[in-house]
């Protein structure tokens, strides 16, 4: 046992947890921690982002790409509040993150001191837990507890706020190995498994919906085995992309507002829907009262609070998805359903994707990225039309290769997340897809990539409008384009160069193909500005609150 300052205890606890990368921004109250970090810079790599929000998104992207806990740091007051959007993003998508902030000294708390804010109180609704540490003797156990909470059951962010005097005070420190993170199995009930197995074996037209929980539970192999054994088609949510090989004949595409017609119509032809690790988001189910109205529903989820929250189900199994799928697949009879699979193939033939890959557009850009990278890149996105195109036209065959803000829908998420994902998986070509509206929100993080020569590729799908909002204005607001046209003179190529990266402009597919190949070859930060038409839209579409069978595309509008 040895005596260490609070700051040294924080660093030692991070090392205990296997943390090798931290994203953050220093300030007055957290200076002691940064001083301790300086002494351990050979063991923990700190990435100084351009803004604290970028640090939180980078920690999130690192966690999604690796499955490990992402860590970010910030000082008190505005430093801490700048993390809030990133913490909420991680919370909505169940991403394990530990955010460490510093606060004013204990004697100054509650006195409106300079750069004081009750950050633990602020983030209470958007964390699994938030702590404020006022006693140095409680610090080590609190940090360890934060990491365990972040990873246990349904993962999520945890905030640890440490007063400045605690970072300077001294306490005994005894190293401890991290507690093992055990899979949640105690809640798996035999009766629930029996009922689920009976319903699956009895079904004639089962359909599987995979959510992000499959990826979180590392249950992709078990999912593939399960789907094969019951001979069913499978679709996914946005967060579930990569949970199942999207080149498989069983795969029908994404479900929901911008899902395929095959998935949206097919799920209403099913007599059983097996939902794994998904929360029945409004963007996925459309009208809740009419979702899969001809089917019984089985819900497998680690979080009991999700059961019957948005959709009333006929059977539920609460527990770790990997373990539940193992248990079901071990016991269930292998069944062939050729008639049902034939119906799905007929549906695919009836509703093929009609995107024109010869036109320079969002879909053709994503398709070209897929071709050039052979489907082996890590793709991060911002939020909007480009996000949907990235989900629709890049075929994800393995987990943790599609990284996007699903639940919160955070514009400005992508560059930070891309930096984190690249540092987490250094060997992967890592590309952020953004619209011009999203990119301008946090494009300052290109300077971070340039500072450390982190070879990310930023593709800006630039239509000079807020594309998704404008699409809604076109379809539902009689083309009243209120504040969605970005007809200014921002030059993203010059911006990229000013921030220390390489900038390339592409106005057609040939130029873009050359640009993406050059960007990969350069192995340095590159921004590719792609100029597309402002009226390009994401198809298909289900109007908000409407049933999935109301799915339509541009061809339907021509009728």
C-alpha positions in Angstrom: 0.0 0.0 0.0 1.2 3.5 -0.8 0.1 7.0 -0.4 -1.0 8.9 -3.5 -2.8 12.2 -4.3 -6.3 12.0 -5.6 -5.1 12.8 -9.1 -2.6 9.9 -9.0 -5.3 7.6 -7.7 -7.5 8.5 -10.8 -4.6 7.7 -13.1 -3.8 4.4 -11.3 -7.5 3.4 -11.5 -7.6 4.1 -15.2 -4.5 1.9 -15.7 -6.1 -0.9 -13.6 -9.1 -0.8 -15.9 -6.9 -1.2 -19.0 -7.6 2.3 -20.3 -5.0 3.2 -22.9 -6.7 6.3 -24.5 -8.4 9.3 -22.9 -10.1 12.2 -24.7 -10.4 15.5 -23.0 -9.6 19.2 -22.5 -7.9 20.7 -19.5 -8.9 23.6 -17.2 -8.3 25.1 -13.8 -10.1 22.6 -11.5 -8.7 19.5 -13.3 -5.1 20.7 -13.6 -3.9 18.3 -10.9 -5.3 15.4 -12.9 -3.6 16.6 -16.0 -0.3 17.0 -14.1 -0.5 13.4 -13.0 -1.4 12.4 -16.6 1.7 14.1 -17.8 3.8 11.8 -15.7 2.1 8.7 -17.2 1.9 9.8 -20.8 3.8 6.7 -21.9 1.0 4.5 -20.5 -2.1 6.5 -21.2 -2.5 8.4 -24.5 -4.4 11.6 -24.0 -6.1 13.2 -27.1 -6.6 16.9 -26.8 -9.8 17.6 -28.8 -10.9 21.0 -30.1 -14.0 21.1 -27.9 -15.2 19.0 -24.9 -18.2 17.8 -27.0 -15.7 16.3 -29.4 -14.0 14.5 -26.5 -17.3 12.9 -25.4 -18.1 11.8 -29.0 -14.6 10.4 -29.5 -14.9 8.4 -26.3 -18.2 7.1 -27.5 -16.8 6.2 -31.0 -13.9 4.5 -29.3 -16.3 2.4 -27.2 -18.5 1.5 -30.1 -15.6 0.4 -32.2 -13.8 -1.7 -29.5 -16.5 -2.7 -27.0 -14.4 -1.3 -24.3 -15.3 1.6 -22.0 -14.6 5.1 -23.6 -13.1 7.7 -21.3 -13.3 11.5 -21.5 -12.3 14.3 -19.2 -13.2 17.9 -18.7 -12.8 20.7 -16.2 -15.7 22.3 -14.2 -18.5 24.5 -15.3 -18.7 25.0 -19.1 -16.1 22.2 -19.6 -18.3 19.8 -17.9 -21.6 21.0 -19.5 -20.0 20.7 -22.9 -19.8 17.0 -22.3 -23.6 16.8 -21.8 -24.7 16.2 -25.4 -22.1 13.4 -25.8 -23.1 11.8 -22.6 -26.8 11.9 -23.7 -25.8 10.4 -27.0 -24.1 7.5 -25.3 -27.0 7.0 -22.9 -29.6 6.7 -25.6 -27.6 4.1 -27.5 -26.4 2.2 -24.4 -22.7 2.9 -24.9 -20.2 2.3 -22.0 -18.5 5.5 -21.1 -16.9 7.1 -18.0 -16.8 10.9 -18.0 -14.4 12.3 -15.3 -14.9 16.0 -14.4 -13.4 18.2 -11.7 -15.3 20.7 -9.7 -14.5 23.5 -7.3 -13.2 22.7 -3.8 -15.7 21.4 -1.2 -15.7 24.7 0.6 -16.7 26.5 -2.6 -19.6 24.2 -3.6 -23.0 25.7 -3.6 -21.7 29.3 -3.6 -22.0 30.1 -7.3 -18.2 29.9 -7.4 -16.3 30.6 -10.6 -16.9 27.8 -13.1 -19.1 25.9 -10.7 -22.0 23.8 -11.8 -23.7 20.8 -10.3 -22.8 18.5 -13.2 -23.7 15.3 -11.3 -27.2 16.7 -11.0 -27.3 18.0 -14.6 -26.5 14.5 -16.0 -28.6 12.5 -13.6 -31.4 11.7 -16.2 -28.8 10.8 -18.9 -26.4 8.5 -17.1 -26.6 5.1 -15.5 -25.2 6.8 -12.4 -23.5 10.1 -11.5 -21.1 10.6 -8.5 -19.5 13.6 -6.8 -16.5 12.7 -4.8 -15.8 15.0 -1.8 -13.5 12.6 0.1 -10.2 11.3 -1.3 -10.6 8.1 0.7 -13.7 7.2 -1.4 -12.1 8.1 -4.8 -10.6 4.8 -5.9 -13.7 2.7 -5.1 -15.9 5.3 -6.8 -13.8 5.1 -10.0 -13.9 1.3 -10.0 -17.6 1.3 -9.3 -18.1 3.7 -12.2 -16.4 1.3 -14.7 -18.4 -1.7 -13.4 -21.7 0.2 -13.7 -20.9 1.4 -17.2 -20.4 -2.2 -18.4 -22.9 -4.2 -16.4 -26.2 -5.4 -17.9 -27.3 -2.7 -20.3 -24.2 -0.5 -20.7 -24.3 3.2 -20.5 -22.4 6.3 -19.4 -21.3 7.1 -15.8 -20.1 10.5 -14.6 -17.6 10.9 -11.8 -17.2 14.5 -10.6 -14.2 15.1 -8.3 -13.7 18.3 -6.3 -10.4 20.0 -6.8 -9.2 19.5 -3.2 -9.8 15.8 -3.5 -7.5 15.7 -6.5 -4.7 17.2 -4.3 -5.4 15.4 -1.0 -3.5 12.2 -0.2 -4.9 8.8 0.7 -3.6 5.2 0.9 -4.0 3.4 -2.4 -4.0 -0.4 -2.8 -4.1 -1.7 -6.4 -7.0 -4.0 -7.3 -7.8 -6.1 -10.3 -11.0 -5.1 -12.1 -14.0 -7.1 -11.0 -15.2 -9.4 -13.8 -18.2 -8.3 -15.7 -20.7 -11.1 -15.6 -23.4 -11.7 -18.2 -27.0 -11.1 -16.8 -28.5 -14.6 -16.6 -30.3 -14.7 -13.3 -33.4 -13.1 -14.9 -33.7 -15.8 -17.6 -36.7 -17.8 -16.5 -37.3 -21.4 -17.7 -41.0 -20.7 -18.2 -40.2 -17.7 -20.5 -37.8 -19.9 -22.5 -40.3 -22.7 -22.8 -43.0 -20.3 -24.1 -40.6 -18.6 -26.6 -39.5 -22.0 -28.0 -43.1 -23.2 -28.3 -44.1 -20.0 -30.1 -41.2 -20.2 -32.5 -41.7 -23.9 -33.4 -45.5 -23.3 -33.9 -44.9 -20.3 -36.2 -45.3 -20.6 -40.0 -43.9 -17.2 -40.9 -41.4 -16.0 -38.2 -39.4 -12.7 -38.8 -36.4 -11.7 -36.7 -35.6 -8.0 -35.8 -32.1 -7.5 -34.5 -31.2 -4.4 -32.5 -28.0 -2.9 -31.1 -28.3 -5.1 -28.1 -27.1 -8.0 -30.2 -23.8 -6.2 -30.9 -23.4 -5.1 -27.3 -23.9 -8.7 -26.1 -21.4 -10.0 -28.7 -24.2 -12.3 -29.8 -23.8 -12.0 -33.6 -22.6 -15.6 -34.1 -25.5 -16.9 -31.9 -27.9 -14.7 -33.9 -26.7 -16.2 -37.2 -27.1 -19.7 -35.8 -30.5 -19.0 -34.5 -31.8 -17.5 -37.7 -30.5 -20.4 -39.7 -32.0 -23.0 -37.4 -35.5 -21.5 -37.5 -35.2 -20.7 -41.3 -36.4 -17.1 -41.0 -35.8 -13.7 -42.7 -34.1 -11.0 -40.7 -34.1 -7.2 -40.6 -32.4 -4.8 -38.3 -32.7 -1.4 -36.6 -30.2 1.3 -37.3 -28.3 0.4 -34.2 -28.4 -3.3 -35.2 -26.5 -2.8 -38.5 -23.6 -5.2 -38.6 -25.3 -7.7 -36.2 -26.0 -9.9 -39.1 -24.3 -10.3 -42.5 -26.1 -8.0 -44.8 -24.9 -9.9 -47.9 -27.0 -12.9 -46.8 -30.1 -13.9 -48.7 -32.0 -13.9 -45.4 -31.4 -10.2 -44.9 -34.2 -7.9 -46.0 -32.8 -4.5 -45.0 -33.4 -2.0 -42.3 -36.9 -1.7 -40.7 -38.7 1.6 -40.1 -39.1 5.1 -41.3 -36.4 4.7 -44.0 -36.3 0.9 -44.0 -36.9 -1.2 -47.1 -40.3 -2.0 -48.4 -39.4 -5.7 -48.1 -38.8 -5.3 -44.3 -41.7 -2.9 -43.7 -44.2 -5.0 -45.7 -42.7 -8.4 -44.7 -43.0 -7.9 -41.0 -46.7 -7.3 -41.4 -47.0 -10.7 -43.3 -45.3 -12.5 -40.4 -47.2 -14.5 -37.8 -44.3 -14.2 -35.3 -41.7 -11.4 -34.8 -38.7 -12.2 -32.6 -37.1 -8.9 -31.4 -33.6 -9.2 -29.9 -31.9 -6.3 -28.2 -34.1 -3.5 -29.6 -36.3 -1.0 -27.8 -39.2 -0.5 -30.3 -38.2 3.1 -31.2 -40.9 5.2 -32.8 -38.7 5.5 -35.9 -38.6 1.7 -36.2 -42.2 0.7 -35.5 -44.2 3.6 -36.9 -47.7 3.5 -35.6 -47.4 1.4 -32.4 -51.0 0.2 -32.5 -50.5 -1.2 -36.0 -47.0 -2.7 -35.7 -46.9 -6.3 -36.8 -50.6 -6.5 -36.3 -50.8 -10.1 -37.6 -48.1 -11.4 -35.5 -47.3 -12.6 -32.0 -44.2 -10.8 -30.6 -41.3 -12.2 -28.6 -39.0 -9.7 -27.0 -35.5 -10.7 -25.8 -33.7 -7.9 -23.9 -31.3 -7.4 -21.0 -33.3 -4.5 -19.6 -36.6 -5.4 -18.0 -37.7 -1.8 -18.2 -38.0 -2.1 -22.0 -40.5 -5.0 -21.9 -44.0 -3.7 -22.8 -42.7 -0.1 -22.6 -43.5 0.8 -26.2 -45.1 -2.3 -27.6 -47.1 -4.9 -25.6 -45.5 -8.3 -26.4 -46.8 -11.9 -26.1 -43.6 -13.3 -24.6 -40.5 -11.9 -23.1 -37.1 -13.3 -22.0 -35.1 -10.9 -19.9 -31.3 -11.5 -19.9 -28.1 -11.3 -21.9 -28.9 -11.9 -25.6 -25.9 -14.1 -26.2 -26.9 -16.5 -23.4 -30.6 -16.4 -24.3 -29.9 -17.2 -27.9 -27.6 -20.1 -26.9 -30.3 -21.6 -24.7 -33.0 -21.3 -27.3 -30.8 -22.6 -30.2 -29.7 -25.6 -28.1 -33.2 -26.7 -27.5 -35.2 -25.7 -30.5 -35.9 -28.0 -33.4 -34.4 -27.1 -36.7 -37.2 -26.3 -39.1 -37.4 -25.5 -42.8 -39.9 -23.0 -44.0 -39.4 -22.9 -47.8 -42.8 -21.4 -48.5 -42.2 -18.5 -46.2 -38.7 -17.8 -47.5 -40.1 -18.0 -51.1 -42.6 -15.3 -50.2 -39.8 -13.1 -48.9 -37.8 -13.7 -52.2 -40.9 -12.7 -54.2 -41.2 -9.6 -52.1 -37.6 -8.7 -52.9 -38.3 -9.2 -56.6 -41.4 -7.0 -56.4 -39.7 -4.2 -54.5 -36.1 -3.9 -55.6 -34.0 -0.9 -54.7 -34.3 1.6 -57.5 -31.4 4.0 -56.7 -29.5 5.2 -59.7 -25.8 4.6 -59.1 -24.8 6.4 -62.3 -25.9 9.8 -60.9 -23.7 11.6 -58.5 -25.8 11.4 -55.3 -25.8 10.2 -51.8 -26.6 6.6 -52.6 -24.0 6.4 -55.4 -21.3 8.0 -53.2 -22.0 5.4 -50.4 -22.1 2.6 -53.0 -18.7 3.8 -54.4 -17.2 3.8 -50.9 -18.5 0.2 -50.4 -16.9 -0.8 -53.7 -13.5 0.8 -53.0 -13.2 -0.4 -49.4 -14.7 -3.9 -50.3 -17.1 -3.5 -47.3 -14.2 -3.6 -44.9 -14.1 0.0 -43.6 -15.4 1.4 -40.3 -18.2 3.9 -41.2 -19.2 6.6 -38.8 -22.0 9.1 -39.6 -23.6 12.3 -38.5 -27.4 12.5 -38.6 -29.7 13.1 -41.5 -30.1 12.0 -45.1 -26.4 11.0 -45.4 -26.9 8.8 -42.3 -29.8 6.9 -43.9 -27.9 6.5 -47.2 -24.9 5.1 -45.3 -27.2 2.7 -43.5 -29.0 1.7 -46.8 -26.1 1.4 -49.3 -23.1 0.1 -47.4 -23.4 -3.6 -46.7 -22.2 -4.3 -43.1 -21.0 -7.8 -42.6 -19.6 -7.6 -39.1 -20.4 -5.7 -35.9 -18.9 -2.4 -34.7 -18.3 -1.2 -38.3 -21.3 1.1 -38.4 -21.1 3.8 -35.8 -23.9 6.4 -35.6 -26.1 8.4 -33.2 -29.3 6.5 -33.3 -31.4 7.4 -30.3 -30.5 11.1 -29.7 -29.8 11.8 -33.4 -26.9 14.1 -32.6 -25.8 16.4 -35.4 -22.0 17.0 -35.1 -21.4 13.6 -33.7 -19.4 12.1 -36.6 -15.9 13.7 -36.7 -15.3 13.0 -33.0 -16.7 9.5 -33.2 -14.5 8.9 -36.2 -11.4 9.9 -34.4 -12.3 7.7 -31.5 -13.2 4.7 -33.7 -9.9 5.1 -35.7 -7.8 5.1 -32.5 -9.7 2.1 -31.2 -9.3 0.1 -34.4 -6.1 1.6 -36.0 -5.9 -1.0 -38.8 -9.4 -0.2 -40.2 -10.0 2.4 -42.9 -12.3 4.8 -41.0 -14.6 7.1 -42.8 -17.1 9.7 -41.5 -20.1 10.4 -43.6 -21.7 13.9 -42.9 -23.9 16.4 -44.5 -22.8 20.0 -44.8 -25.1 21.0 -42.0 -23.7 18.5 -39.6 -20.1 18.9 -40.6 -20.1 22.6 -39.9 -21.2 21.9 -36.3 -18.0 20.2 -35.2 -15.7 20.5 -38.1 -13.1 22.0 -35.7 -12.3 18.4 -34.7 -10.5 18.0 -38.1 -7.8 20.1 -36.4 -7.6 17.3 -33.8 -7.1 14.7 -36.4 -4.5 16.9 -38.1 -2.7 17.6 -34.8 -2.1 13.9 -34.1 -2.1 12.8 -37.8 -5.1 10.5 -37.3 -5.9 9.3 -40.8 -9.6 9.7 -40.9 -11.5 10.4 -44.1 -14.3 12.9 -43.9 -16.8 12.7 -46.7 -19.1 15.7 -46.8 -22.3 15.0 -48.8 -22.9 18.7 -49.6 -26.3 19.7 -50.9 -26.2 23.2 -49.5 -29.3 22.5 -47.4 -30.3 20.8 -44.2 -31.4 17.8 -46.3 -33.6 15.7 -44.1 -35.5 18.7 -42.6 -35.9 20.1 -46.2 -37.2 16.7 -47.3 -39.9 16.9 -44.7 -40.7 20.5 -45.7 -41.0 19.3 -49.3 -43.3 16.4 -48.5 -45.3 17.7 -45.6 -44.9 21.5 -45.4 -45.8 22.6 -48.9 -42.2 23.4 -49.8 -41.9 26.2 -47.2 -38.1 26.0 -46.8 -37.8 27.9 -43.5 -34.1 28.2 -42.5 -33.0 25.0 -44.3 -31.1 26.5 -47.2 -27.4 26.9 -46.6 -26.6 29.1 -49.6 -23.5 30.7 -48.1 -19.9 30.7 -49.2 -18.3 28.2 -46.8 -15.5 26.4 -48.7 -14.9 23.0 -47.0 -11.8 22.3 -49.0 -10.2 25.6 -47.8 -11.5 24.8 -44.3 -9.8 21.4 -44.3 -6.5 22.9 -45.5 -6.7 25.7 -42.9 -7.2 23.1 -40.2 -4.2 21.1 -41.3 -5.9 18.4 -43.4 -6.0 17.7 -47.1 -9.1 19.0 -48.9 -10.5 17.5 -52.2 -13.7 18.5 -54.1 -15.7 16.0 -56.1 -18.5 17.0 -58.5 -19.0 13.6 -60.2 -18.4 9.9 -59.5 -15.1 9.7 -61.4 -13.7 12.5 -59.3 -15.0 11.0 -56.1 -13.6 7.5 -56.8 -10.2 9.1 -57.4 -10.5 11.2 -54.2 -11.4 8.3 -52.0 -8.6 6.1 -53.4 -6.2 9.0 -52.9 -7.4 9.6 -49.3 -6.8 5.9 -48.4 -3.4 6.0 -50.0 -2.4 9.2 -48.2 -3.1 7.7 -44.8 -3.6 11.2 -43.4 -6.7 13.3 -42.5 -8.6 14.1 -45.7 -11.9 16.0 -46.3 -13.7 15.2 -49.5 -16.4 17.8 -50.4 -19.0 16.2 -52.6 -21.4 18.5 -54.3 -24.8 16.9 -54.9 -28.3 18.1 -55.8 -30.3 19.8 -53.1 -33.5 17.9 -54.0 -32.1 14.4 -53.6 -34.2 12.4 -51.1 -34.1 9.3 -48.9 -36.4 6.6 -50.1 -38.4 4.7 -49.0 -40.1 6.7 -46.3 -42.9 6.1 -43.7 -44.5 9.3 -42.6 -44.1 9.9 -38.8 -46.7 8.0 -36.8 -48.0 6.1 -39.7 -48.1 2.3 -40.0 -45.1 0.6 -41.7 -47.3 -0.5 -44.6 -47.7 3.1 -45.6 -44.1 3.1 -46.8 -43.7 4.9 -50.1 -41.0 6.1 -52.5 -40.6 8.5 -55.4 -42.1 6.0 -57.8 -45.3 5.9 -55.7 -45.5 9.7 -55.9 -45.5 9.5 -59.7 -48.6 7.3 -59.8 
